[in-house]
């Protein structure tokens, strides 16, 4: 029986994790849940699963939740200290780190430093603070398992003995697949006028609005390039993005002898979640069998870097190193939020990110404070640029 703590319980990854866990009540006990704004949903989850702890963002939300729950059943904590507490709690066995964006860095790091089994869906933690995060994992003997479908697929395609050296295990390169999102084939002149709802209409996956926009710009894949570097010790030249519209091949690994091993499955996040929850065993995830006859064909294409300039920015940030990936991520979060609020054009997202990266050259990354300073500086500058565009006739 594992005590499971879910950071970001009301998001798509959190809900899918609860779905898988509920199929195996003899294996998993819900120990703690967190949510940012969806207090109604968190209330229902607490009533259903009766966790020891629930964490919310603000004190007024805590008061509201307390009124809805029976006294003594669930202790309610507030803010980042509460997230760190449940992530590192002595009785927490497994942490699903599913908070979207930079907000997930500190609690994810707390879980790593506490030596937990850490299921990482928050790619931004590695993007922003890769060397610091991975050192915490190594120093505290935490178990780090990737939840992104692409990185989970790579993990499954690597040898069980993999220890972080591609060359040492005969691996030539990692191939990250990408659906291409909703604008893969759209006329380029249409990108000037696409709306948030169009950007969030992913053809294959059901995701939150922020990550859906990241998929539409392919910034999601840019962040995954950096994440793959830290997870698998892959240089930029060893990571190739492959556009695969069907989202059936989730990623591949090419070996020195020419073999290419791929992981296939229906586009359902419960598969990588179940894999990581039960690792090294396999459990039922509620996902149907893959029907290759119904799919009929699998297509692959090279990515268009002109259509998706975010990809080039991702490779640039990885090669520059230091604070550059944190700058990339922070500028993207600000720009995507502005786009969803209709304060920024779709094409303005990558324009803002590139301008911020040009303005703020990379600095060495020695401690968490360096990451947080870079994040704050990039957000300030991105907000200035968004404001300038908003007021341009």
Secondary structure as GFF3:
##gff-version 3
##sequence-region A 1 393
A	DSSP	beta_strand	2	7	.	.	.	ID=ss1
A	DSSP	alpha_helix	12	22	.	.	.	ID=ss2
A	DSSP	beta_strand	28	34	.	.	.	ID=ss3
A	DSSP	alpha_helix	39	49	.	.	.	ID=ss4
A	DSSP	beta_strand	53	56	.	.	.	ID=ss5
A	DSSP	alpha_helix	59	68	.	.	.	ID=ss6
A	DSSP	beta_strand	75	78	.	.	.	ID=ss7
A	DSSP	alpha_helix	79	88	.	.	.	ID=ss8
A	DSSP	beta_strand	94	97	.	.	.	ID=ss9
A	DSSP	three_ten_helix	102	104	.	.	.	ID=ss10
A	DSSP	alpha_helix	105	113	.	.	.	ID=ss11
A	DSSP	beta_strand	117	120	.	.	.	ID=ss12
A	DSSP	alpha_helix	123	139	.	.	.	ID=ss13
A	DSSP	beta_strand	143	146	.	.	.	ID=ss14
A	DSSP	alpha_helix	149	157	.	.	.	ID=ss15
A	DSSP	three_ten_helix	167	169	.	.	.	ID=ss16
A	DSSP	beta_strand	171	178	.	.	.	ID=ss17
A	DSSP	three_ten_helix	188	192	.	.	.	ID=ss18
A	DSSP	alpha_helix	196	199	.	.	.	ID=ss19
A	DSSP	alpha_helix	209	217	.	.	.	ID=ss20
A	DSSP	alpha_helix	219	232	.	.	.	ID=ss21
A	DSSP	three_ten_helix	236	238	.	.	.	ID=ss22
A	DSSP	beta_strand	239	243	.	.	.	ID=ss23
A	DSSP	beta_strand	249	255	.	.	.	ID=ss24
A	DSSP	beta_strand	260	264	.	.	.	ID=ss25
A	DSSP	alpha_helix	270	278	.	.	.	ID=ss26
A	DSSP	alpha_helix	292	295	.	.	.	ID=ss27
A	DSSP	beta_strand	301	302	.	.	.	ID=ss28
A	DSSP	alpha_helix	309	320	.	.	.	ID=ss29
A	DSSP	alpha_helix	324	340	.	.	.	ID=ss30
A	DSSP	alpha_helix	348	359	.	.	.	ID=ss31
A	DSSP	alpha_helix	368	390	.	.	.	ID=ss32
###
